Amino acid sequence: MKLSREKWEKNFSEWLDWVLKEAEIYDYGRYPVKGMGVWMPYGFKIRQNMLELIRKLLDSTGHEEVLFPLLIPEDLLKRESEHIRGFENEVYWVTKGGSEDLDVKLALRPTSETSITFMESLWIKSYKQLPKKYYQVVSVFRYETKATRPLIRLREVTSFKEAHTLHETYEDAAKQVEEAIGIYKKFFDELGIPYMLSKRPDWDKFAGAEYTIAFDTIMPDSRVLQIGTVHHLGQHFTKAFDFKIQRKDGSLDYPHQTSYGISDRVVAVLIAINGDDHGPIIHPSIAPIKVVIIPIPAKDEQIAQKVINYAREIAELLKSHDITVIIDDDMETTPGEKFYIWELKGVPLRIEIGPREMNNNTVFIKRRDTLEGKSVPKEKVVEEVRNLLDIMKKDLRERAYQFMRERIRYTEDLNEAKKILDEKAGVVEVPWCGENSCGLRLEEVTNARVLGIPLDENKDISNSKCIVCKKPAMSMLRLAKTY
Amino acid sequence: MKLSREKWEKNFSEWLDWVLKEAEIYDYGRYPVKGMGVWMPYGFKIRQNMLELIRKLLDSTGHEEVLFPLLIPEDLLKRESEHIRGFENEVYWVTKGGSEDLDVKLALRPTSETSITFMESLWIKSYKQLPKKYYQVVSVFRYETKATRPLIRLREVTSFKEAHTLHETYEDAAKQVEEAIGIYKKFFDELGIPYMLSKRPDWDKFAGAEYTIAFDTIMPDSRVLQIGTVHHLGQHFTKAFDFKIQRKDGSLDYPHQTSYGISDRVVAVLIAINGDDHGPIIHPSIAPIKVVIIPIPAKDEQIAQKVINYAREIAELLKSHDITVIIDDDMETTPGEKFYIWELKGVPLRIEIGPREMNNNTVFIKRRDTLEGKSVPKEKVVEEVRNLLDIMKKDLRERAYQFMRERIRYTEDLNEAKKILDEKAGVVEVPWCGENSCGLRLEEVTNARVLGIPLDENKDISNSKCIVCKKPAMSMLRLAKTY
């Protein structure tokens, strides 16, 4: 069956607005503060399942969840100078309590490096306490001046999972960066989200970092979205807070840090990448409802009731095997209306049950991704549901990766790079000499953004020349039209 | 064994500060914004387990979790006039984004009736969609001018669970108040927290409510703490937002609402009520660690290693039965130091394992509440741990209820009421004519606060006179020195 992805690909922005609202995921644009929306119950569960997955991965690798205050006093936020320069234009400030002016302005946290480093300096005195790996899941605030977009560019980012770690040495922190990358890989893999891993260029690393590694993906409109970042912070913040620890050799020194985060964007991608013109396909790993059962009414009332009873029996069977299922037996809507709404909500599997199924002791199962269905005997329904959910995970992931790969192109010609980016967006990979000046020039000429050096590809560029200056290439560089 | 509760009862405030900091629950007073603290990993887990319990109770009664924005525009917050009068002196205002002044001041939510009612007016059109029961777990902010206290009177309340429900009629909403009370009773009962249920007097109900029912408890210093409230909001907010629905009879009318909340105070009470001079006793229902195993070292290294192996075996055994356990085999601290820290952290059960236990195939289990221990054969350890945890729940609850009941006194004499409250604090119950003027006079004379009419007692007051005006009593009234 040929799937329709017209609206999804051509009018992605409208498609996303439509899905978030109509599937009751995230009400955006109607709450009377720009850039802030409301998680509705169905969306909240998707978000919660996503967060549960990352929590599990973090907890099992020695991370400890904490919760720091939302408000950061001005002097604390400004302690690290590069950091505040990177954020000062987008900080919201609390200046009043009741009718009084506050003595000290309080920032709504844009991120928490400063407050966490300050408290760590009270808690941690010795290498024996290290490594320390904290994380929290909080709202962060950015007074974005660019156009805001639901879940993608918000002024209140409500699902910021930020991890902050502390280490004795630079190398230990570098190793932690690798661990964090491994955790995020597992996380995105489990969710079937394809990603590119790039080392951000110097001029685009996190404000206050030694270096930044980023996860990017390609959205349905072929533009690139950053979905996770990992920063090696070195001693930037510990020096700013004059925070020393006792090292193994007895000396006192500033410890090294990393931080890494993901956000609401993960939900945006989850909804976006597996979509079609019927709506999203919620990934089975985090779908709040795995199966919806729709009884097909019979004209004869007695038979209709028997069908419903049979449907309930199937629902109980699935529930007893820990498969989340709901049965939509509302009498006032037609099966057609029900199909529409549950496809729009992206429930992975739909089971239709009519008199024929009841008489044959079967059910009819339809996959949301392919919209293909088949008849299954009742005694095999649990096995088949599990099996189909697994196949869907695999298929969704493959399809999403294929979509992304088709949008990554290689060229050594500057004009062609510009042309591809202008006409097709996606990602262009080019050979690069390693000089910042050539990277910046590249951004200027193509009117695109450098994502950085690919960390997940091994193309042989030993005979290639820098796309800008024609000196020998040192590495590839990724360029994209980004969100 | 006589337990020592000297520090706990006499210097409760210091005791609480000491426990929160030294047991690494909640770091308070060092973060550089007054009234805001940091949940440390151990405290975060206690908080999380508490929240998980209330979520389970709410989810199973048809409540749906949502997440609304933190920021409420000034005009939205001011729409209901009684409401804003009740809160306006304690609202934090965001007035700047970057270096720009915002066009509209944004409040950090003090509570969410206004924003939720506004969105409900977009979502809900008909009685067919009712009842609706939403809840969220969020930070709320109060610019408290009274002395702040950790977890008890905060400027950032980080664990506000607020529920908001919508109904066709006043009666439906009144029934919802009853359901909410039932849910909170189950919640506090499961946590072993004793409570009094009172209908708050008119002059102390929630700003914008028809009436307010409150749960109060008595803290170790004999002062009363409000730990939960349930409000019938009537049509106050729906009228303010001109929000009508279609009723069953076809007419349009404003729907009725309730709201109810609990907060960080539940954690404060959990830690406080079961304390002694060694620290808190974390209630088994929410203890992040149920059992700590402490191997007692032997001089002979080989034997010491065997003891540790045996201890690990016991730990695995408990884990395999879903009992959260940790083994403290740090070689650099003595058993005495370990006893101190784990008692301070309030882990319900401690298992000591030395050469004797290993040779006899036994373990030595000690209860944190009574500090009594006994030897148990290895094959009975899972059963005995479960059994002891159950007994502890019962005993803790009984002890806490006894403590509270001893501090509730009855008098019909105004001077005596004042004397009791001044000298012993606690709660005094008095007969009352039902007039607000007498209630307010009572507060003035006793310099205490009226908690309201008891809903959980049936004392016969048919022959009693109002303690103030001496007219016939209509009901009892509770009075207390409160937090």
Interface residues (C-beta under 8 A of the other chain):
Chain A: D27 R30 Y31 P32 V33 M36 G37 V38 W39 M40 P41 F44 K45 R47 Q48 E64 E65 V66 L67 F68 P69 L70 L71 I72 P73 L76 E88 N89 E90 V91 Y92 W93 V94 T95 K96 G97 G98 S99 E100 K105 L106 L108 S115 F118 M119 L122 W123 Y134 S139 F141 Y143 T145 E156 T158
Chain B: D27 R30 Y31 P32 V33 M36 G37 V38 W39 M40 P41 F44 K45 R47 Q48 E64 E65 V66 L67 F68 P69 L70 L71 I72 P73 L76 E88 N89 E90 V91 Y92 W93 V94 T95 K96 G97 G98 S99 E100 K105 L106 L108 S115 F118 M119 L122 W123 Y134 S139 F141 Y143 T145 E156 T158
